[in-house]
Every structure is written in structure tokens, then in C-alpha cells.
Amino acid sequence: MNHYSELLTYIKLLGDNDPFVNTITQGDFDKIDLDKGQLHPLLHVQINGSTFSTDQTIVFNVQIGCFDIRDTNKEIVEDRFWKQDNEVDNMNETLATLNRLWLNMYRDFTDNNITASAGNLEPSTFTKAKILDGWIMTFDVEMPNTTISLCS
């Protein structure tokens, strides 16, 4: 049974193939290392848990976040709504990246007898040594559990 590894490998492959993403990490969102020299934009994957269903499937709760560094304008600007920083640009680009990933996943899942719940998106900002803006998408993936068969 290597469903967990297959799912992580697949999501990493999608991130590697995306023109916007420079770094892919995995693990708890609370442990994203904001101090290290990560190349941004960053794609982060977290598997929150899993269940075995009675329909011979395994269900994973997945979160994928996409973030980019906020650049603040150091000059005095009058238009504080748009010109103070690039937060709106970050939110647009990271949302577009998650949309591309979602569309590719949905197509591939359909082709491989895998189902996924609709992706739920929430804006998110991480603050430490740097500020990262982006979105976290949460969804369930249901994969066939093909490890053993008790049929005669």
C-alpha cells in the first residue's frame, strides 16, 4: 500500500511542471520555514488525515497552499489601496496556480477512477521574517484500495 506516497509524488509532479512554482515543500503548515532561503513562489502540501471507507477506497484530506513574498513599496504613495504592496498580485497569481493544479488533478483523477471533493479555498498570510500571501485549498481525494482482494 503506497497510496500516500503516490499522492504526494503526483502533487509534487504537478507543482514541478507549473511555470509559477519555484519550491515545493510538504508537512505541517505550522512548520513552513519562512527564514530559510526558499525560492518563491512556494507550493506546500499537507495531508491532514485518511480514512478507509466501506467501498474499498481510501480517502485523504489534502491541503495545498501556494504563497509568494509580499514586497512593500518603500516610497510614500498616495494610493494605499493598490500601490502600497503586491498583496493583490500575490493573491491573483497564487489563486491562478491552484486553479491550474486543480484542473489538472480533476482531469487526471477522472481518467484514473479517483474522485475528489470540490476544492475549498481560503486566503492565508504567514508572517515571520518575511510575509507570504496566498491561498490554501482543502479537498478530499478518494482512491481505490487495491492492496488485497478477498474474492475467490
C-alpha positions as CSV (number, residue, x, y, z in Angstrom):
1,M,0.0,0.0,0.0
2,N,1.7,3.2,-1.2
3,H,-1.3,5.5,-1.8
4,Y,0.2,8.2,0.5
5,S,3.5,8.3,-1.4
6,E,1.7,8.1,-4.8
7,L,-0.5,11.1,-3.9
8,L,2.4,13.2,-2.7
9,T,4.5,12.3,-5.7
10,Y,1.7,13.2,-8.0
11,I,1.1,16.6,-6.4
12,K,4.8,17.3,-6.4
13,L,5.0,16.5,-10.1
14,L,2.1,18.9,-10.9
15,G,4.0,21.6,-8.9
16,D,7.2,20.9,-10.6
17,N,5.5,21.3,-14.0
18,D,3.8,24.6,-13.1
19,P,5.6,27.7,-14.5
20,F,4.9,29.8,-11.4
21,V,6.1,27.5,-8.7
22,N,9.8,27.5,-7.7
23,T,9.8,25.5,-4.4
24,I,7.6,22.6,-3.2
25,T,7.5,21.6,0.4
26,Q,5.4,19.2,2.5
27,G,4.4,18.7,6.1
28,D,2.5,20.8,8.7
29,F,1.7,24.4,7.6
30,D,2.7,25.5,11.1
31,K,6.3,24.4,10.3
32,I,6.8,26.2,7.0
33,D,10.3,27.6,7.3
34,L,10.0,31.3,6.5
35,D,13.5,32.2,7.5
36,K,15.4,29.9,5.1
37,G,16.3,31.0,1.6
38,Q,13.4,29.3,-0.2
39,L,12.8,30.4,-3.7
40,H,9.3,31.7,-4.0
41,P,6.6,31.2,-5.1
42,L,6.2,28.3,-2.8
43,L,3.8,25.3,-3.1
44,H,3.2,23.5,0.2
45,V,1.4,20.2,0.6
46,Q,-0.1,18.8,3.8
47,I,-2.1,15.5,4.2
48,N,-4.3,16.0,7.3
49,G,-5.6,12.5,7.7
50,S,-7.0,9.5,6.0
51,T,-9.9,7.0,6.3
52,F,-10.7,3.6,4.9
53,S,-14.2,3.6,3.5
54,T,-16.5,0.6,3.3
55,D,-16.4,0.9,-0.5
56,Q,-12.9,-0.4,-0.7
57,T,-11.4,3.0,-1.1
58,I,-9.0,5.2,1.0
59,V,-9.8,8.8,1.5
60,F,-7.2,11.5,2.1
61,N,-7.9,15.0,3.4
62,V,-5.4,17.2,1.5
63,Q,-4.4,20.8,1.8
64,I,-2.3,22.6,-0.8
65,G,-1.1,26.1,-0.3
66,C,0.6,28.4,-2.7
67,F,2.4,31.6,-1.4
68,D,4.6,34.4,-2.7
69,I,6.6,37.0,-0.9
70,R,4.9,40.4,-0.2
71,D,7.0,43.3,-1.4
72,T,6.2,46.6,0.2
73,N,6.7,49.8,-1.6
74,K,9.3,51.8,0.3
75,E,8.3,55.1,-1.3
76,I,5.5,57.2,0.0
77,V,2.4,56.6,-2.1
78,E,-1.0,58.2,-2.1
79,D,-2.9,55.2,-3.4
80,R,-2.6,52.9,-0.4
81,F,-5.3,50.6,-1.8
82,W,-3.3,49.3,-4.8
83,K,0.3,50.8,-4.7
84,Q,1.4,50.0,-1.1
85,D,2.5,46.4,-1.8
86,N,2.0,43.5,-4.1
87,E,-0.5,41.6,-1.9
88,V,-3.3,41.7,-4.6
89,D,-0.9,40.4,-7.3
90,N,0.2,37.6,-5.0
91,M,-3.4,36.6,-4.3
92,N,-4.2,36.6,-8.0
93,E,-1.1,34.6,-9.1
94,T,-1.3,32.0,-6.3
95,L,-5.1,31.5,-6.9
96,A,-4.4,31.0,-10.6
97,T,-1.7,28.4,-9.8
98,L,-4.0,26.5,-7.5
99,N,-6.7,26.6,-10.2
100,R,-4.2,25.1,-12.8
101,L,-3.3,22.4,-10.3
102,W,-7.0,21.7,-9.5
103,L,-7.9,21.4,-13.2
104,N,-5.1,19.0,-13.9
105,M,-5.9,16.9,-10.9
106,Y,-9.5,16.8,-11.7
107,R,-8.8,15.6,-15.2
108,D,-6.3,13.0,-14.1
109,F,-8.4,11.8,-11.3
110,T,-11.4,11.2,-13.6
111,D,-9.1,9.2,-16.0
112,N,-7.8,7.0,-13.1
113,N,-11.1,6.2,-11.3
114,I,-10.2,8.6,-8.4
115,T,-12.7,11.1,-7.1
116,A,-12.2,14.4,-5.3
117,S,-14.4,16.7,-3.4
118,A,-14.7,20.3,-4.6
119,G,-11.7,22.4,-3.6
120,N,-12.4,24.9,-0.8
121,L,-10.1,27.9,-0.9
122,E,-9.1,30.2,1.9
123,P,-6.8,33.2,1.8
124,S,-3.8,32.9,4.1
125,T,-0.9,35.1,5.2
126,F,2.2,33.9,7.0
127,T,4.3,36.4,8.9
128,K,7.7,35.9,10.4
129,A,11.0,37.2,8.9
130,K,9.0,37.6,5.6
131,I,5.4,38.0,4.7
132,L,3.9,35.4,2.4
133,D,0.5,35.9,0.8
134,G,-1.6,33.2,-0.9
135,W,-4.3,30.6,-0.7
136,I,-4.8,27.2,0.9
137,M,-7.0,24.8,-0.9
138,T,-8.6,21.9,1.0
139,F,-10.2,18.8,-0.6
140,D,-10.7,15.1,-0.1
141,V,-9.2,12.5,-2.5
142,E,-10.8,9.0,-2.7
143,M,-8.6,6.4,-4.2
144,P,-9.4,2.7,-4.9
145,N,-7.8,0.5,-2.2
146,T,-6.2,-2.2,-4.3
147,T,-3.9,-3.8,-1.8
148,I,-5.6,-7.1,-1.2
149,S,-8.6,-8.9,-2.6
150,L,-10.6,-11.4,-0.6
151,C,-12.6,-12.5,-3.7
152,S,-12.2,-16.2,-4.6
